[in-house]
Amino acid sequence: MSAHIETKSRTKSNLFTSMKTFFRKQPMMRRVLLSLIPILLFTVYMYGWRVISVLTAVTLAGVITEYIFEKSRNGKPTESILVSCFLFTLILPPKVPYWVAVTGIVFAVVFGKQVFGGFGRNVFNPAITGRVFVFITFPGPMTNAWVEPFSGFPGGFARWVPELTDGISAATPLAAVSGEAAVIPSHMQLILGNVSGSMGESAAILILIAAVYLIATKTASWKIISTVLGSALITETILHFAGVSRFPDPLYAVLSGGLLFGAVFMATDPITAPRDELIKLVFGTLTGVIAVLIREFSLFKEGTMFAILTMNTFVPLMEITLKSRKKNTAGRRAAA
């Protein structure tokens, strides 16, 4: 009996060791995953256990795709792929078809990361790259998968997934302020998160708590987070008083949709975000402004993902330009 227990213990230990050696260790990415756990649990409460099944399918597809590419380079997957899978899942609609989710994460890993050479070389945030791809390629499944979340105890902890309802009752806050619903959610509903939307972007209070943790552990840049949200708030305030904003007030605009989630988890990606402190301020400011302008004046209600990808494009150019200016300035000083 004791031999059987010892053998079983060794098997578990070997499995745990194999999992540890399968990924390249990245303590920063582990902290991001830790910050996402409360949001994931709240998402299950809101939309049921199907959330976990989608996350499982996405993670398996993402890890396998990265493993194939890294194996060809004699490398191994990084723990950042787990973060990408978590983030990608949490910005999808609750009833997104599994095949759409899997297609999206495979595209994200291949074209958002591996074609650039793997971790540390990608220009674009992989999770947003995948989200934009499925949003544009499969608009039907991506725009008809909204549901009204569960409420009360035990909520989604005792259910699989909410039933699809009519478009009005399941309208997201961004859709509601665009006139697709008779009643828009209140500020308190946006803060607490009991509104329809992408799986993980609803609970503002949990996202803000995660932001405090990430900033305190020096995992995310407070400059990027504050400038994205601050510039968005200022821009919305200007548009509000100009009478051209679709939102009831500027704060409502910041709390709605994926702006808060994108500012905390996407814009601060350590690979695709700038490293220079001055450029971080420029990057965050322009991201917030562009997100608001796309939201207000384009056909896309959610402009945050497009704004972040747009600014990802210019990060290398901004860093090269700044480096060149510093070099030229140092050269002139030496000559003088």
TINUDO-798006 format. One line per field, with one value per atom (N, C-alpha, C): residue number from 0; atom name; x, y, z. Coordinates in steps of 0.001 Angstrom, whole numbers, plus 500000, padded with zeros to 6 digits. Layout:
! TINUDO-798006
nr	c(NUM  ...)
atom	c(CA  ...)
x	c(X  ...)
y	c(Y  ...)
z	c(Z  ...)
END
This chain:
! TINUDO-798006
nr	c(0  0  0  1  1  1  2  2  2  3  3  3  4  4  4  5  5  5  6  6  6  7  7  7  8  8  8  9  9  9  10  10  10  11  11  11  12  12  12  13  13  13  14  14  14  15  15  15  16  16  16  17  17  17  18  18  18  19  19  19  20  20  20  21  21  21  22  22  22  23  23  23  24  24  24  25  25  25  26  26  26  27  27  27  28  28  28  29  29  29  30  30  30  31  31  31  32  32  32  33  33  33  34  34  34  35  35  35  36  36  36  37  37  37  38  38  38  39  39  39  40  40  40  41  41  41  42  42  42  43  43  43  44  44  44  45  45  45  46  46  46  47  47  47  48  48  48  49  49  49  50  50  50  51  51  51  52  52  52  53  53  53  54  54  54  55  55  55  56  56  56  57  57  57  58  58  58  59  59  59  60  60  60  61  61  61  62  62  62  63  63  63  64  64  64  65  65  65  66  66  66  67  67  67  68  68  68  69  69  69  70  70  70  71  71  71  72  72  72  73  73  73  74  74  74  75  75  75  76  76  76  77  77  77  78  78  78  79  79  79  80  80  80  81  81  81  82  82  82  83  83  83  84  84  84  85  85  85  86  86  86  87  87  87  88  88  88  89  89  89  90  90  90  91  91  91  92  92  92  93  93  93  94  94  94  95  95  95  96  96  96  97  97  97  98  98  98  99  99  99  100  100  100  101  101  101  102  102  102  103  103  103  104  104  104  105  105  105  106  106  106  107  107  107  108  108  108  109  109  109  110  110  110  111  111  111  112  112  112  113  113  113  114  114  114  115  115  115  116  116  116  117  117  117  118  118  118  119  119  119  120  120  120  121  121  121  122  122  122  123  123  123  124  124  124  125  125  125  126  126  126  127  127  127  128  128  128  129  129  129  130  130  130  131  131  131  132  132  132  133  133  133  134  134  134  135  135  135  136  136  136  137  137  137  138  138  138  139  139  139  140  140  140  141  141  141  142  142  142  143  143  143  144  144  144  145  145  145  146  146  146  147  147  147  148  148  148  149  149  149  150  150  150  151  151  151  152  152  152  153  153  153  154  154  154  155  155  155  156  156  156  157  157  157  158  158  158  159  159  159  160  160  160  161  161  161  162  162  162  163  163  163  164  164  164  165  165  165  166  166  166  167  167  167  168  168  168  169  169  169  170  170  170  171  171  171  172  172  172  173  173  173  174  174  174  175  175  175  176  176  176  177  177  177  178  178  178  179  179  179  180  180  180  181  181  181  182  182  182  183  183  183  184  184  184  185  185  185  186  186  186  187  187  187  188  188  188  189  189  189  190  190  190  191  191  191  192  192  192  193  193  193  194  194  194  195  195  195  196  196  196  197  197  197  198  198  198  199  199  199  200  200  200  201  201  201  202  202  202  203  203  203  204  204  204  205  205  205  206  206  206  207  207  207  208  208  208  209  209  209  210  210  210  211  211  211  212  212  212  213  213  213  214  214  214  215  215  215  216  216  216  217  217  217  218  218  218  219  219  219  220  220  220  221  221  221  222  222  222  223  223  223  224  224  224  225  225  225  226  226  226  227  227  227  228  228  228  229  229  229  230  230  230  231  231  231  232  232  232  233  233  233  234  234  234  235  235  235  236  236  236  237  237  237  238  238  238  239  239  239  240  240  240  241  241  241  242  242  242  243  243  243  244  244  244  245  245  245  246  246  246  247  247  247  248  248  248  249  249  249  250  250  250  251  251  251  252  252  252  253  253  253  254  254  254  255  255  255  256  256  256  257  257  257  258  258  258  259  259  259  260  260  260  261  261  261  262  262  262  263  263  263  264  264  264  265  265  265  266  266  266  267  267  267  268  268  268  269  269  269  270  270  270  271  271  271  272  272  272  273  273  273  274  274  274  275  275  275  276  276  276  277  277  277  278  278  278  279  279  279  280  280  280  281  281  281  282  282  282  283  283  283  284  284  284  285  285  285  286  286  286  287  287  287  288  288  288  289  289  289  290  290  290  291  291  291  292  292  292  293  293  293  294  294  294  295  295  295  296  296  296  297  297  297  298  298  298  299  299  299  300  300  300  301  301  301  302  302  302  303  303  303  304  304  304  305  305  305  306  306  306  307  307  307  308  308  308  309  309  309  310  310  310  311  311  311  312  312  312  313  313  313  314  314  314  315  315  315  316  316  316  317  317  317  318  318  318  319  319  319  320  320  320  321  321  321  322  322  322  323  323  323  324  324  324  325  325  325  326  326  326  327  327  327  328  328  328  329  329  329  330  330  330  331  331  331  332  332  332  333  333  333  334  334  334  335  335  335)
atom	c(N  CA  C  N  CA  C  N  CA  C  N  CA  C  N  CA  C  N  CA  C  N  CA  C  N  CA  C  N  CA  C  N  CA  C  N  CA  C  N  CA  C  N  CA  C  N  CA  C  N  CA  C  N  CA  C  N  CA  C  N  CA  C  N  CA  C  N  CA  C  N  CA  C  N  CA  C  N  CA  C  N  CA  C  N  CA  C  N  CA  C  N  CA  C  N  CA  C  N  CA  C  N  CA  C  N  CA  C  N  CA  C  N  CA  C  N  CA  C  N  CA  C  N  CA  C  N  CA  C  N  CA  C  N  CA  C  N  CA  C  N  CA  C  N  CA  C  N  CA  C  N  CA  C  N  CA  C  N  CA  C  N  CA  C  N  CA  C  N  CA  C  N  CA  C  N  CA  C  N  CA  C  N  CA  C  N  CA  C  N  CA  C  N  CA  C  N  CA  C  N  CA  C  N  CA  C  N  CA  C  N  CA  C  N  CA  C  N  CA  C  N  CA  C  N  CA  C  N  CA  C  N  CA  C  N  CA  C  N  CA  C  N  CA  C  N  CA  C  N  CA  C  N  CA  C  N  CA  C  N  CA  C  N  CA  C  N  CA  C  N  CA  C  N  CA  C  N  CA  C  N  CA  C  N  CA  C  N  CA  C  N  CA  C  N  CA  C  N  CA  C  N  CA  C  N  CA  C  N  CA  C  N  CA  C  N  CA  C  N  CA  C  N  CA  C  N  CA  C  N  CA  C  N  CA  C  N  CA  C  N  CA  C  N  CA  C  N  CA  C  N  CA  C  N  CA  C  N  CA  C  N  CA  C  N  CA  C  N  CA  C  N  CA  C  N  CA  C  N  CA  C  N  CA  C  N  CA  C  N  CA  C  N  CA  C  N  CA  C  N  CA  C  N  CA  C  N  CA  C  N  CA  C  N  CA  C  N  CA  C  N  CA  C  N  CA  C  N  CA  C  N  CA  C  N  CA  C  N  CA  C  N  CA  C  N  CA  C  N  CA  C  N  CA  C  N  CA  C  N  CA  C  N  CA  C  N  CA  C  N  CA  C  N  CA  C  N  CA  C  N  CA  C  N  CA  C  N  CA  C  N  CA  C  N  CA  C  N  CA  C  N  CA  C  N  CA  C  N  CA  C  N  CA  C  N  CA  C  N  CA  C  N  CA  C  N  CA  C  N  CA  C  N  CA  C  N  CA  C  N  CA  C  N  CA  C  N  CA  C  N  CA  C  N  CA  C  N  CA  C  N  CA  C  N  CA  C  N  CA  C  N  CA  C  N  CA  C  N  CA  C  N  CA  C  N  CA  C  N  CA  C  N  CA  C  N  CA  C  N  CA  C  N  CA  C  N  CA  C  N  CA  C  N  CA  C  N  CA  C  N  CA  C  N  CA  C  N  CA  C  N  CA  C  N  CA  C  N  CA  C  N  CA  C  N  CA  C  N  CA  C  N  CA  C  N  CA  C  N  CA  C  N  CA  C  N  CA  C  N  CA  C  N  CA  C  N  CA  C  N  CA  C  N  CA  C  N  CA  C  N  CA  C  N  CA  C  N  CA  C  N  CA  C  N  CA  C  N  CA  C  N  CA  C  N  CA  C  N  CA  C  N  CA  C  N  CA  C  N  CA  C  N  CA  C  N  CA  C  N  CA  C  N  CA  C  N  CA  C  N  CA  C  N  CA  C  N  CA  C  N  CA  C  N  CA  C  N  CA  C  N  CA  C  N  CA  C  N  CA  C  N  CA  C  N  CA  C  N  CA  C  N  CA  C  N  CA  C  N  CA  C  N  CA  C  N  CA  C  N  CA  C  N  CA  C  N  CA  C  N  CA  C  N  CA  C  N  CA  C  N  CA  C  N  CA  C  N  CA  C  N  CA  C  N  CA  C  N  CA  C  N  CA  C  N  CA  C  N  CA  C  N  CA  C  N  CA  C  N  CA  C  N  CA  C  N  CA  C  N  CA  C  N  CA  C  N  CA  C  N  CA  C  N  CA  C  N  CA  C  N  CA  C  N  CA  C  N  CA  C  N  CA  C  N  CA  C  N  CA  C  N  CA  C  N  CA  C  N  CA  C  N  CA  C  N  CA  C  N  CA  C  N  CA  C  N  CA  C  N  CA  C  N  CA  C  N  CA  C  N  CA  C  N  CA  C  N  CA  C  N  CA  C  N  CA  C  N  CA  C  N  CA  C  N  CA  C  N  CA  C  N  CA  C  N  CA  C  N  CA  C  N  CA  C  N  CA  C  N  CA  C  N  CA  C  N  CA  C  N  CA  C  N  CA  C  N  CA  C  N  CA  C  N  CA  C  N  CA  C  N  CA  C  N  CA  C  N  CA  C  N  CA  C  N  CA  C  N  CA  C  N  CA  C  N  CA  C  N  CA  C  N  CA  C  N  CA  C  N  CA  C  N  CA  C  N  CA  C  N  CA  C  N  CA  C  N  CA  C  N  CA  C  N  CA  C  N  CA  C  N  CA  C  N  CA  C  N  CA  C  N  CA  C  N  CA  C  N  CA  C  N  CA  C  N  CA  C  N  CA  C  N  CA  C  N  CA  C  N  CA  C  N  CA  C  N  CA  C  N  CA  C  N  CA  C  N  CA  C  N  CA  C  N  CA  C)
x	c(500829  500000  500865  501866  502767  503551  503909  504649  503776  502472  501540  501402  501294  501176  502426  503604  504872  505001  504586  504633  503729  502519  501560  502100  502760  503335  504444  505263  506338  505788  504708  504087  503608  502943  502462  503628  504684  505851  506509  506617  507221  506381  505037  504148  504306  504390  504545  505882  506929  508250  508256  507570  507495  506798  505728  505004  505885  506686  507561  508647  509142  510226  509700  508393  507811  507828  507593  507568  508850  509219  510273  509692  510352  509817  509824  508721  508580  507763  508431  507722  506744  507089  506192  504871  504932  503720  502883  503540  502802  502004  502577  501859  500635  500773  499620  498527  498911  497934  497245  498015  497443  496423  496712  495792  494503  494568  493400  492465  492922  492110  490792  490778  489478  488538  489093  488267  487696  488510  488042  486922  487085  486047  484742  484862  483667  483015  483838  483317  482513  482997  482243  480914  480934  479696  478714  479232  478375  477846  478716  478364  478452  478695  478674  479988  479973  481200  481666  480854  481313  482555  482679  483862  485141  485138  486323  486591  485528  485716  486306  485870  486439  487900  488185  489563  490449  489939  490701  491023  490002  490213  491213  491089  491993  493419  493566  494898  495587  494853  495422  495879  495013  495365  496543  496546  497623  498965  498964  500213  500764  499883  500335  500931  500276  500779  502150  502282  503573  504633  504258  505213  505779  504918  505367  506417  506151  507094  508391  508251  509439  510284  509631  510364  511239  510751  511541  512767  512754  513910  514722  514419  515073  514812  513641  513249  512036  511414  510194  509264  507971  507004  507329  506971  507128  505805  505890  504660  503798  504344  503551  502407  502547  501470  500225  500413  499271  498543  499316  498712  497929  498515  497832  496526  496542  495331  494257  494656  493709  493099  493946  493454  492563  492978  492182  490801  490754  489465  488572  489149  488350  487836  488328  487804  486898  486449  485516  484095  483075  481688  481445  480519  480286  479916  479177  478744  479490  480724  481525  481677  481500  481702  483139  483293  484633  485568  485055  485928  486434  485622  486062  487164  486959  487953  489284  489235  490459  491149  490379  490954  491631  490990  491541  492867  492992  494228  495354  495028  496057  496581  495682  496098  496936  496520  497238  498669  498851  500188  501059  500476  501264  501606  500562  500770  500983  500644  500888  502175  502814  504002  505088  504768  505805  506414  505643  506223  507291  507287  508303  509530  509443  510566  510306  509055  508724  508731  508722  508608  509733  509339  510310  510579  510046  510299  509027  507889  506632  506341  505758  505423  504023  503105  501707  501343  500408  499905  499174  499611  499006  497517  497090  495678  494783  495185  494380  494430  495585  495697  494683  494577  493602  492181  491911  490560  490123  490999  490664  490421  491230  491083  489704  489294  488000  486842  487053  486010  485707  486757  486581  486197  486781  486576  485253  484855  483615  482665  482185  481360  480049  479488  478234  478352  479188  479354  479873  480638  481227  480264  479231  478298  476932  476720  475436  475571  476688  476942  476821  476165  476006  474819  474939  473869  473700  472542  472312  472913  473795  474492  473570  474036  473314  473360  472447  472451  471989  472310  471941  472845  472723  473560  472830  473521  474957  475350  474409  474734  475239  476292  476835  477587  477844  478544  477707  476398  475520  474931  475443  474897  476022  475655  476644  476858  475768  475865  474459  474339  473016  472464  471149  470514  470613  470706  470684  469339  469365  468133  468055  467007  466905  467999  468334  469452  469305  468056  467850  468216  467718  467988  469425  470098  471489  472476  471997  472876  473987  475194  476318  476160  476880  476784  477074  478070  478400  477265  476632  475491  474294  474135  473009  473071  474255  474365  474283  474364  474220  472768  471877  470459  469891  470635  470159  469413  469222  468470  467727  466571  465747  466348  467018  467593  469086  469893  471328  471707  472751  473179  473620  473499  473907  475416  475941  477357  477710  476823  477095  477140  476271  476303  477626  478124  479405  480546  480495  481555  481549  480354  480240  480335  479984  480180  478984  477810  476657  475959  476744  476244  476750  476064  476491  477746  478534  479760  480692  481914  482914  483134  483614  483609  484324  485449  486211  486321  485633  485837  484814  483876  482736  483037  483666  483792  484913  484540  485538  486305  485621  486264  487360  487119  488126  489314  489050  490123  490995  490373  491130  491966  491419  492184  493393  493177  494285  495337  494888  495825  496698  496094  496859  497912  497524  498465  499604  499281  500312  501259  500725  501586  502462  501874  502624  503757  503563  504600  505510  505330  506131  506015  504826  504556  504007  503223  502637  503038  503117  503520  502341  502471  501408  501295  502393  502361  501474  501580  500753  499291  499015  497627  496985  497686  497105  496940  497887  497766  496698  496549  495473  494118  493892  492604  492418  493488  493396  493108  493817  493594  492218  491769  490423  489364  489558  488605  488567  489731  489799  489168  489478  488915  487401  486915  485464  484813  485500  484961  484801  485806  485740  484580  484452  483379  482013  481962  480688  480185  481069  480651  480467  481064  480843  479530  478925  477634  477689  478839  478972  479257  479279  479556  478281  478419  477277  477029  477956  477853  477152  476506  475820  476773  477991  479004  480374  481458  482809  483175  482782  483112  482448  481227  480514  481297  481879  482641  483870  484537  485736  485387  484239  483846  483208  482821  482116  483083  482648  483419  484768  485725  487021  488115  487758  488792  489616  488956  489662  490498  489916  490631  491840  491632  492728  493857  493498  494526  495382  494764  495479  496268  495670  496287  496912  496420  496893  497924  497600  498516  499838  499825  501019  501858  501507  502286  503771  504635  506047  506814  506309  507007  506577  505285  504787  504649  504737  504685  506100  506222  507555  508256  509585  510381  510837  510991  511416  510291  510644  509624  508878  509575  508914  507969  508410  507578  506345  506466  505298  504178  504545  503544  502885  503698  503166  502295  502796  502073  500710  500678  499427  498446  498955  498091  497436  498226  497689  496745  497041  496161  494780  494734  493449  492673  493349  492686  492147  492978  492560  491395  491432  490342  489018  489029  487813  487316  488223  487825  487219  487794  487241  485868  485727  484439  483347  483709  482706  482357  483329  483110  483270  483419  483528  482384  482343  481320  481622  482861  483250  482955  482105  481757  482928  483752  484876  486171  486750  487947  489244  489183  490390  491383  490885  491805  492477  491739  492334  493343  493039  493951  495274  495210  496430  497277  496636  497383  498003  497274  497814  499071  499027  500187  501312  500978  502010  502854  502196  502884  503986  503729  504655  505695  505566  506521  507963  508266  509667  510183  509351  509759  510041  509169  509365  510640  510921  512110  513380  513343  514514  514762  513687  513819  514401  513890  514397  515854  516197  517577  518507  518053  518864  519062  518005  518111  519065  518979  519886  521334  521545  522905  523440  522577  522999  523280  522438  522637  523946  524221  525477  526680  526531  527618  527909  526850  527041  527695  527275  527858  529344  529680  531088  531934  531334  532059  532283  531290  531412  532471)
y	c(498799  500000  501253  501273  502424  502605  501491  501561  502181  501824  502378  503890  504320  505754  506497  505875  506506  506634  505596  505637  506720  506823  507838  509234  509398  510700  511086  510105  510372  510752  510086  510399  511831  512268  513649  514627  514272  515148  515275  514143  514165  514977  514871  515623  517120  517491  518905  519435  518612  519016  519181  518271  518356  519637  520001  521231  522446  522402  523534  523695  522570  522641  522808  522614  522746  524205  525125  526552  527237  528282  529162  530033  530065  530778  532291  532916  534370  534876  535229  535675  536815  537723  538838  538333  537345  536798  536047  535443  534767  535761  536949  537981  538473  538567  538961  537903  536640  535561  535606  535871  535959  537089  538215  539347  539062  538115  537792  536776  536089  535035  535567  536674  537192  537566  538114  538477  537229  536177  534926  534316  534318  533775  534559  535874  536701  536420  536154  535831  534537  533545  532293  532573  533410  533780  534440  535260  535992  535117  534238  533549  532030  531472  530024  529340  528025  527241  527068  527496  527433  528300  529320  530187  529365  528438  527614  526684  526178  525284  526042  527284  528098  528407  528767  529050  527821  526649  525406  525152  525309  525097  526101  527348  528395  528126  527750  527516  526328  525252  524083  524440  525130  525510  526477  527428  528410  527801  526960  526336  525379  524590  523653  524400  525486  526278  526869  527424  528001  526908  525760  524658  524221  524127  523694  524650  525949  526931  526963  526964  527031  525766  524633  523373  523428  524083  524193  525069  525891  526750  526191  524958  524324  525104  525722  526440  525789  526478  525977  527149  526868  527939  528751  530020  530876  530954  531355  531487  532645  533477  534564  534044  532840  532293  532057  531716  531524  532850  533927  535251  535626  535391  535701  534931  533668  532842  533335  533698  534220  535532  536450  537752  537619  536786  536602  536053  535081  534500  535537  536345  537293  538469  538656  539736  539201  537959  537363  537428  537357  537290  535980  535973  534773  533520  533672  532498  532352  532821  532696  531219  530843  529436  528996  527747  527239  527360  527088  527116  528528  529530  530911  531242  530823  531092  530416  529170  528430  529040  529383  530015  531331  532086  533375  533267  532319  532220  531659  530755  530241  531378  532198  533354  534303  534515  535424  534973  533684  533157  533186  532792  532701  534088  534917  536201  537374  537184  538249  538078  536910  536642  535880  534686  533807  534287  534957  535426  536494  537099  538089  537456  536153  535467  534955  535072  534556  535626  535177  536084  537123  538358  539431  540151  539608  540226  540734  540376  540763  542249  542834  544256  544480  543565  543733  542828  543311  542502  541292  540060  538866  538716  538946  538757  539693  540954  541904  541571  541115  540714  539635  538640  537569  538064  538964  539507  540324  541155  541951  541042  539997  539074  538417  537839  537155  538152  539358  540381  540801  540942  541364  540193  539025  537866  537170  537094  536397  537349  538386  539380  538815  537833  537242  536596  535562  534912  535850  536873  537765  538846  539138  540197  539669  538363  537766  536815  536904  535969  536627  537802  538477  537886  537778  537236  538112  538010  538715  537879  538437  537645  537161  536125  535627  536666  536567  537445  536654  537155  536451  535264  534691  533543  532248  531226  531133  531604  532213  532726  531646  531964  531020  529853  529895  528770  527497  527633  526467  526261  527002  526910  526779  526384  526228  527534  528133  529392  529995  531329  531936  531651  531646  531460  532747  532584  533758  534459  535776  536545  537497  538284  539252  540299  540949  541878  543048  543441  544609  544311  543192  542884  542474  541971  541538  542569  543788  544808  545177  545355  545806  547295  547849  549287  550152  549751  550534  550487  549321  549215  549990  549974  550667  552168  552760  554205  554596  553598  553876  553783  553563  553535  552170  551103  549753  549166  549938  549482  550666  550369  551440  552010  551160  551579  551261  552220  551980  551630  550829  550464  551699  551616  552711  552669  553746  553786  552665  552433  551397  550015  549774  548491  548310  549376  549298  549031  549648  549459  548032  547530  546186  545093  545436  544491  543682  543902  543097  543672  543728  544178  543227  543208  542361  542933  542051  542498  541330  541612  540548  539904  538686  537885  538516  539183  539662  541156  541924  543359  544121  543419  544095  544723  543976  544427  545450  546722  547786  547725  547392  547389  546331  545162  544094  544447  545105  545527  546572  547487  548514  547909  546921  546227  545527  544897  544249  545275  546455  547519  547939  548076  548448  547394  546124  545030  545030  545183  545151  546334  547490  548664  548503  548011  547836  546830  545818  544802  545152  546366  546850  545932  545368  544515  545328  546349  547215  548659  549442  550842  551724  552425  553326  554508  554845  555957  555632  554423  554038  553954  553293  553149  554506  555367  556673  557578  557538  558404  557913  556592  556067  556512  556269  556608  558119  558827  560276  560977  560603  561240  560893  559657  559274  560091  560268  561047  562508  563090  564491  564654  563729  563809  563664  562718  562535  563764  564407  565618  566725  566886  567894  567599  566350  565973  566104  565820  565913  567347  568291  569684  570292  569624  570069  569521  568606  568057  566980  566331  565305  563915  563772  562466  561638  560350  559449  558953  559258  558772  559790  559311  560224  561219  560762  561629  560992  561749  561222  560001  559987  558840  557579  557716  556557  555961  556828  556368  555561  556003  555308  553946  553865  552617  551621  552081  551219  550468  549289  548529  548069  547953  547386  548395  549676  550699  550439  550181  549960  548689  547611  546338  546481  547178  547366  548205  549244  550117  549379  548504  547818  546614  545809  544534  544506  545311  545237  546313  547555  548653  548526  547847  547722  546487  545765  544586  544955  544295  544705  544562  543775  543593  544630  544874  545769  547214  547457  548822  549418  550735  551356  551169  551209  551069  552421  553391  554719  555417  556080  556683  557818  558617  559707  559168  558149  557578  556901  556372  555780  556802  558029  559084  559418  559500  559787  558628  557425  556209  556131  556293  556199  557297  558518  559650  559453  559094  558907  557700  556655  555482  555868  556627  557051  557940  558876  559798  559045  558178  557424  556502  555866  554977  555735  556916  557723  558147  558584  559047  557913  556713  555570  555215  555226  554928  555896  557159  558195  558409  558231  558661  557568  556318  555238  554249  553252  552215  551232  551237  550302  550914  550257  550785  550679  549642  549430  549781  550931  551388  551117  550566  550395  549451  548325  547352  547915  548682  549283  550369  551109  552164  551579  550493  549877  549307  548634  548088  549212  550307  551448  551986  552152  552682  551653  550352  549313  549480  549881  550048  551103  552162  553296  553228  552262  552170  552021  551079  550965  552260  552940  554184  555264  555364  556373  556112  554847  554515  554751  554420  554665  556156  556926  558378  559005  558588  559137  558765  557515  557067  557863  558116  558889  560319  560925  562293  562376  561397  561375  561232  560403  560185  561469  562138  563374  564478  564512  565513  565269  564001  563660  563985  563775  564081  565566  566395  567841  568357  567763  568172  567805  566618  566195  567092  567499  568371  569765  570200  571528  571535)
z	c(500000  500000  500000  500873  500966  499670  499027  497761  496678  496711  495724  495904  497159  497460  497038  497308  496949  495431  494694  493234  492686  493270  492843  493108  494256  494609  493643  493278  492325  490960  490550  489255  489218  490306  490373  490366  491097  491159  489788  489077  487746  486770  486896  486024  486272  487562  487913  487406  487540  487068  485558  484849  483399  482961  483668  483343  483579  484628  484948  483891  483373  482388  480970  480763  479433  478979  479919  479613  480087  479378  479871  480978  482115  483267  483027  483394  483276  484471  485560  486771  486509  485600  485292  484729  483850  483257  484285  485251  486318  487143  487349  488106  487330  486020  485208  485312  485232  485362  486722  487766  489109  489195  488565  488595  487826  486891  486074  486731  487763  488387  488947  489726  490207  489064  487988  486832  486178  486080  485492  486336  487653  488533  488403  488323  488150  486796  485793  484472  484498  485245  485400  486101  487132  487831  486871  485963  485027  483895  483352  482117  482185  483357  483495  483163  483296  483165  481729  480770  479382  479190  480012  479958  480092  481052  481295  480119  479516  478369  477175  476972  475889  476192  477439  477844  477649  477974  477811  476343  475487  474050  473484  473890  473416  473889  475153  475711  475043  474847  474173  472755  472023  470647  470617  471536  471572  471943  472966  473429  472367  471753  470723  469539  469130  468001  468325  469509  469889  470026  470557  470728  469376  468358  467031  466479  466613  466085  466899  468221  469065  468942  468747  468586  467342  466285  465050  465246  466319  466615  467793  468177  469333  470622  470691  471897  472531  473463  474085  474374  474524  474739  475988  475963  477134  477877  479131  479915  479425  478547  477983  477122  476566  475746  476595  477857  478748  478981  479129  479296  478043  476880  475620  475498  475892  475812  476777  477990  478975  478471  478022  477581  476354  475403  474195  474539  475429  475826  476484  477362  478138  477310  476088  475255  474152  474292  473344  473890  473024  473492  474239  475188  476018  475229  474126  473367  472048  472033  470820  470457  469197  468805  469078  469460  469778  468571  467388  466212  465920  466238  466059  467064  468325  469361  469047  468610  468296  467071  466054  464860  465224  466104  466504  467227  468160  468931  468065  467145  466230  465361  464836  464039  464890  466141  467034  467266  467517  467799  466549  465412  464176  463636  463423  462741  463690  464950  465906  466683  466528  467347  466598  466107  465585  464277  463418  462151  462383  463563  463897  464556  464854  465469  466860  467337  468660  469734  470972  472111  472129  472391  472489  471184  470069  468766  468092  468628  467990  468176  467144  467154  467724  467428  467818  468992  469804  470908  470335  470634  470019  470303  471539  471886  471085  470969  470201  468718  468234  466829  466496  467364  467158  467243  468188  468370  467163  466641  465461  464254  464130  463002  463003  464121  464149  464083  464602  464564  463138  462327  460941  460038  460293  459427  459686  460936  461303  462052  461402  462101  462645  461935  462387  463759  463885  465198  466282  465899  466888  467366  466589  466977  467394  467224  467611  468785  469504  470605  471969  472031  473318  474071  475356  476192  477426  478045  479297  480422  481236  482256  483369  484062  485229  486349  487277  488450  489668  490845  492066  492326  493490  493851  493529  492975  492704  491310  490596  489271  488332  487590  486630  487231  488544  489179  489169  488918  488862  487469  486483  485130  484116  482893  481832  481081  480598  479860  479774  479780  479613  478215  478118  476820  476009  474692  473833  473959  474078  474191  473000  472971  471882  472010  470916  470876  471818  472145  472998  474438  474971  476377  476603  475567  475710  475167  474909  474336  475304  474773  475588  475866  476859  477125  475907  475093  473899  472883  472771  471865  472409  473724  474343  474117  474288  474106  472635  471748  470319  469874  470852  470540  470282  470585  470328  471516  472565  473732  474329  474916  475476  476754  477532  478809  478810  479218  479293  480728  480928  482295  483080  484391  485262  485506  486091  486436  487416  488378  489377  488730  487764  487059  486317  485733  485027  486003  487163  488155  488697  489009  489582  488518  487280  486201  485768  486331  485945  484703  483615  482319  481246  480116  479010  478372  477789  477145  476896  476505  476379  477737  477742  478961  480144  479923  481070  481219  480367  480377  481217  481850  482473  483828  484730  486117  486267  486250  486348  487655  488740  490061  490129  489533  489545  488642  487538  486641  487325  488058  488773  489900  490589  491632  491016  489862  489153  488745  488339  487943  489118  490288  491490  491797  491700  491963  490946  489679  488626  488740  489109  489286  490524  491608  492859  492710  491880  491668  490491  489946  488817  487596  487447  486294  485131  485436  484412  484676  483623  483722  484124  485241  485657  484701  484041  483092  481897  481400  480252  480658  481779  482222  482455  483188  483538  482325  481382  480213  479244  479099  478250  478798  480090  480694  480809  481172  481329  480014  478952  477653  477096  477347  476910  477644  478940  479741  479280  479039  478599  477217  476308  474960  474988  475803  475928  476552  477478  478105  477066  476213  475154  474198  473789  472874  473537  474835  475573  475592  475916  475981  474587  473586  472207  471655  472415  472020  470963  470808  469768  470339  471649  472259  472327  472098  472173  473602  474522  475893  476795  477859  478778  479432  479759  480355  480139  480322  480057  480898  482183  483037  482527  482047  481497  480326  479524  478365  478784  479840  480314  480911  481584  482238  481277  480092  479139  478232  477798  476820  477340  476428  476789  477023  477182  477364  478614  479731  480990  480930  480418  480305  479378  478255  477306  477866  478620  479199  480217  481004  482082  481575  480691  480321  478927  478004  476619  476291  476615  476285  477034  478174  479019  478706  477656  477255  477186  477965  478038  476735  475788  474517  473489  473372  472329  472802  474088  474611  474614  474580  474595  475932  475894  477115  477662  476778  477207  477963  479073  479929  479233  478432  477721  476657  475919  474864  475460  476663  477324  477472  477813  477975  476635  475589  474254  473777  473952  473539  474221  475526  476268  475893  475743  475398  474039  473037  471691  471631  472400  472419  472932  474025  474572  473620  472988  472049  470840  470268  469077  469404  470556  470959  471013  471577  471682  470306  469455  468125  467290  467398  466671  467222  468540  469164  468717  468678  468451  466975  466090  464709  463658  464076  463092  463280  462414  462521  463641  464149  465196  466563  467332  468648  469622  469443  470352  469640  469973  469287  470003  471226  472021  471352  470836  470250  469002  468196  467007  467388  468447  468898  469384  470144  470666  469527  468568  467434  466600  466442  465697  466357  467672  468380  468480  468519  468460  467204  466110  464841  464919  465687  465717  466839  467732  468840  468349  467437  466969  466355  465558  464923  465965  466967  468004  468796  469094  469867  469044  467750  466889  466752  466584  466440  467695  468853  470115  470330  470021  470181  469270  468052  467103  467587  468125  468628  469811  470705  471853  471400  470394  469870  469224  468457  467801  468825  469876  470923  471658  471967  472641  471765  470438  469514  469456  469445  469408  470688  471810  473091  473141  472612  472613  471713  470572  469642  470223  471033  471636  472728)
END
